[in-house]
């Protein structure tokens, strides 16, 4: 519902779940022993959306005395925006040897966690059971922020025919949202978050690219005739 030409909606979701699984290591799997593990979903999701009718032109607060041609060009525009904030999800690790906590105080893209605390499983004993945690409560991936916006206007051509023009910008701020750090110990980028990505966790798409979230700014123009 509009109030003075605008409306606004905010939603917040907090997620903290555990699931019973036997996929933690080989022993759990083959003995069919179920254990409780926290999920890797981001804990916080905040979304805001709103619409604002620009106050210019006939029947609006400003420039009401514009002539018909001026009102056709400048009046009646509507601005719509959607902003999303998602905290980092919890990266998960394969079977390896961990000698301590990988969490660091000030992670950077080149060193998101302390990779030196991990060592690969010895090739002499390839079937070593997992002892390292699947994920760490103190270690989350990069947060995600996105702003989409559109500017639109409806033109009355005749009493029965209208034209709607819309310009939409996705990732309007052209923000680089990084994907989760690389947790493959055999990778040259282990412990780094170098690539554009998306909100991860089981509640969202993959944290390493390949999704609609993992793009720079995109601008779309549309023209629709209504009769």
C-alpha positions as CSV (number, residue, x, y, z in Angstrom):
1,X,0.0,0.0,0.0
2,X,1.4,3.4,-1.0
3,X,1.8,6.2,1.6
4,X,2.8,9.6,0.2
5,X,4.0,8.0,-3.0
6,X,6.2,5.2,-1.5
7,X,6.1,1.9,0.2
8,X,8.8,-0.2,1.9
9,X,9.1,-3.7,3.1
10,X,11.9,-5.3,5.2
11,X,12.4,-9.0,6.1
12,X,14.9,-10.8,8.2
13,X,15.7,-14.5,8.5
14,X,17.9,-16.2,11.1
15,X,18.9,-19.8,10.4
16,X,20.7,-22.1,12.8
17,X,19.8,-25.8,12.2
18,X,21.4,-29.2,12.7
19,X,20.7,-32.3,10.7
20,X,21.3,-36.0,11.5
21,X,23.6,-37.7,9.0
22,X,26.0,-40.6,8.6
23,X,28.1,-38.9,5.9
24,X,30.7,-37.4,8.3
25,X,33.3,-40.1,7.6
26,X,33.6,-43.7,6.4
27,X,33.1,-45.2,9.8
28,X,29.8,-43.4,10.3
29,X,28.7,-44.4,6.8
30,X,29.5,-48.1,7.0
31,X,28.2,-48.6,10.5
32,X,25.1,-46.5,9.7
33,X,25.8,-44.4,12.8
34,X,23.8,-41.1,12.7
35,X,25.3,-38.0,14.3
36,X,24.1,-34.4,14.5
37,X,26.0,-31.8,12.5
38,X,25.2,-28.1,12.0
39,X,24.3,-27.0,8.5
40,X,26.5,-24.6,6.5
41,X,23.8,-22.1,5.8
42,X,24.4,-18.4,6.3
43,X,23.0,-17.4,9.7
44,X,21.6,-13.9,8.7
45,X,19.6,-12.8,5.7
46,X,18.2,-9.3,5.4
47,X,16.1,-8.0,2.5
48,X,14.6,-4.7,1.9
49,X,12.3,-3.7,-1.0
50,X,10.6,-0.4,-1.9
51,X,8.8,1.6,-4.5
52,X,8.9,5.4,-4.8
53,X,6.9,7.6,-7.2
54,X,9.0,10.6,-8.0
55,X,7.1,13.7,-7.0
56,X,7.2,15.6,-10.3
57,X,4.5,16.4,-12.7
58,X,0.7,16.7,-12.9
59,X,-1.0,15.7,-9.6
60,X,2.3,15.5,-7.7
61,X,4.1,17.7,-5.2
62,X,6.5,19.5,-7.5
63,X,6.3,21.0,-11.1
64,X,2.5,20.6,-11.3
65,X,2.3,23.4,-13.8
66,X,4.4,21.6,-16.5
67,X,2.8,21.6,-19.9
68,X,1.7,18.3,-21.5
69,X,4.9,17.7,-23.4
70,X,7.1,18.4,-20.3
71,X,4.9,16.1,-18.1
72,X,5.1,13.4,-20.8
73,X,8.9,13.4,-20.5
74,X,9.5,14.3,-16.8
75,X,6.4,13.3,-14.9
76,X,5.1,10.0,-13.6
77,X,8.4,8.1,-13.1
78,X,8.6,5.4,-10.5
79,X,11.7,4.0,-8.8
80,X,11.8,0.5,-7.4
81,X,14.7,-1.2,-5.5
82,X,15.6,-4.5,-3.8
83,X,18.6,-4.8,-1.5
84,X,19.8,-8.1,-0.1
85,X,22.4,-8.8,2.6
86,X,23.5,-12.3,3.4
87,X,26.2,-13.2,5.9
88,X,28.9,-15.7,5.0
89,X,28.1,-19.4,5.0
90,X,30.4,-22.0,6.6
91,X,32.9,-23.5,4.2
92,X,33.3,-27.3,4.5
93,X,36.5,-29.3,4.4
94,X,37.4,-32.7,3.1
95,X,39.3,-35.4,4.9
96,X,42.7,-34.0,6.0
97,X,44.9,-33.7,9.0
98,X,44.2,-30.6,11.1
99,X,46.6,-29.4,13.8
100,X,44.7,-26.4,15.1
101,X,42.0,-23.9,14.3
102,X,42.3,-22.2,10.8
103,X,40.4,-19.1,11.9
104,X,42.3,-15.7,11.7
105,X,41.3,-12.3,12.9
106,X,41.5,-10.3,9.6
107,X,40.9,-12.6,6.6
108,X,41.9,-11.3,3.2
109,X,41.2,-12.6,-0.3
110,X,44.7,-14.0,-0.4
111,X,44.5,-15.6,3.0
112,X,40.9,-16.2,4.2
113,X,42.0,-18.8,6.8
114,X,45.3,-20.2,8.1
115,X,46.0,-23.0,5.6
116,X,49.2,-24.1,7.4
117,X,47.2,-25.9,10.1
118,X,46.1,-28.5,7.5
119,X,48.1,-31.3,6.0
120,X,47.0,-33.9,3.4
121,X,46.3,-37.5,4.4
122,X,49.4,-39.6,3.9
123,X,49.4,-41.6,0.7
124,X,50.7,-44.5,2.7
125,X,47.4,-44.8,4.6
126,X,44.8,-43.5,2.1
127,X,41.8,-44.8,4.1
128,X,42.4,-42.8,7.2
129,X,39.2,-41.9,9.0
130,X,38.3,-38.2,9.2
131,X,39.3,-36.5,12.4
132,X,39.1,-32.8,11.3
133,X,35.8,-30.9,11.7
134,X,33.6,-30.7,8.6
135,X,33.3,-26.9,9.3
136,X,34.3,-24.4,11.9
137,X,32.0,-22.2,13.8
138,X,34.5,-19.3,13.7
139,X,35.0,-19.5,10.0
140,X,32.6,-18.1,7.5
141,X,32.9,-17.2,3.8
142,X,32.6,-13.6,2.5
143,X,29.3,-11.8,3.1
144,X,27.1,-11.0,0.1
145,X,25.4,-7.7,-0.7
146,X,23.3,-6.9,-3.8
147,X,21.2,-3.9,-4.9
148,X,18.8,-4.2,-7.9
149,X,16.9,-1.2,-9.1
150,X,14.5,-0.2,-11.8
151,X,13.1,3.1,-13.2
152,X,9.8,3.0,-15.0
153,X,7.1,5.2,-16.5
154,X,3.8,4.6,-18.1
155,X,2.8,6.7,-21.1
156,X,-0.8,7.1,-22.1
157,X,-0.9,7.1,-25.9
158,X,-4.7,6.9,-26.1
159,X,-7.4,6.2,-23.6
160,X,-7.1,2.5,-24.3
161,X,-3.5,2.1,-25.3
162,X,-0.6,2.6,-22.8
163,X,3.2,2.1,-23.1
164,X,5.4,1.2,-20.2
165,X,9.1,1.9,-20.4
166,X,11.4,0.3,-17.8
167,X,15.2,0.3,-17.2
168,X,16.5,-2.2,-14.7
169,X,19.9,-2.5,-13.2
170,X,21.0,-5.8,-11.6
171,X,23.9,-5.5,-9.1
172,X,23.5,-1.8,-9.6
173,X,26.6,-0.9,-7.5
174,X,28.7,-3.3,-9.6
175,X,29.9,-4.9,-6.3
176,X,32.4,-7.8,-6.4
177,X,30.8,-10.5,-4.2
178,X,33.4,-13.1,-3.6
179,X,32.7,-16.8,-3.4
180,X,33.7,-19.2,-0.6
181,X,37.4,-19.8,0.0
182,X,39.0,-22.8,-1.7
183,X,39.0,-25.7,0.7
184,X,40.7,-28.2,-1.6
185,X,44.1,-28.8,0.1
186,X,45.6,-30.0,-3.2
187,X,44.7,-26.7,-5.0
188,X,47.2,-23.9,-5.6
189,X,44.6,-21.5,-4.3
190,X,43.8,-23.4,-1.0
191,X,42.7,-20.9,1.6
192,X,42.0,-18.1,-0.9
193,X,38.8,-16.5,-2.1
194,X,39.8,-15.0,-5.5
195,X,36.7,-15.4,-7.6
196,X,33.3,-13.8,-7.9
197,X,30.7,-16.0,-6.3
198,X,27.3,-16.2,-4.7
199,X,25.7,-16.8,-1.3
200,X,26.4,-20.4,-0.4
201,X,25.1,-22.9,2.0
202,X,22.4,-25.5,1.4
203,X,19.8,-22.8,1.4
204,X,21.3,-21.0,-1.6
205,X,23.3,-21.5,-4.8
206,X,26.9,-22.6,-4.9
207,X,29.4,-20.3,-3.3
208,X,31.8,-20.6,-6.2
209,X,30.3,-18.9,-9.3
210,X,28.0,-20.5,-11.9
211,X,24.8,-18.8,-10.7
212,X,22.8,-15.7,-11.5
213,X,24.2,-13.9,-8.5
214,X,27.8,-14.1,-9.8
215,X,27.7,-11.3,-12.3
216,X,28.8,-7.7,-12.5
217,X,26.3,-4.9,-13.2
218,X,23.8,-5.7,-15.9
219,X,21.3,-3.2,-17.3
220,X,18.1,-4.2,-19.1
221,X,15.7,-2.0,-21.1
222,X,12.1,-2.9,-21.7
223,X,9.2,-1.5,-23.6
224,X,5.7,-2.9,-23.2
225,X,2.5,-1.9,-25.0
226,X,-0.8,-2.4,-23.0
227,X,-4.2,-2.3,-24.7
